[in-house]
Amino acid sequence: MKKIFDAETKFYLSEPGPGGGTLRHSLTDVGGGFALHPFQMPEPTGYEDGSMQMGKRGHIDHLALKVHDEECLQEVRRRRVKAGASDGTITDFGAVRLVTFKDPDGREGEVAVDR
């Protein structure tokens, strides 16, 4: 990615996949506050035609919005909870902290901050 898009892979993980095999994914910073987080599932999930549930939507699962600091994450979290779009739970993945939300169409998304 670096040679072609001037993008930087922040991490690459391999872990046990649902139902066996190896799930592989990486986070690539493509600049301007945008990142790609592609997953390679070891086996078909049964949701290749799409679903409304995160992790089971098919080819493009969900979007995550990046904020620049923890203060901004907390403010967006507060607003989402007030709007009834999130329960406010913050998930800490070590390198990234995020809060999930549902948009008006019921699709889940994330607001994340790098650590």
VENRA-V863248 format. One line per field, one symbol per residue. phi: phi as a letter, one per 40 degrees, with the letter a starting at -180 (. if undefined). A space follows every 50 residues. Layout:
BEGIN
phi->???
END
This chain:
BEGIN
phi->.cccbfbbccabbbadccghgbcbaabbcbgggbabbcbbccbdcgbcch accdgbchcbcabbbcbcacdcdcccddcccdcgcacgcbbbcgcababc abcdcgccabbbbcb
END
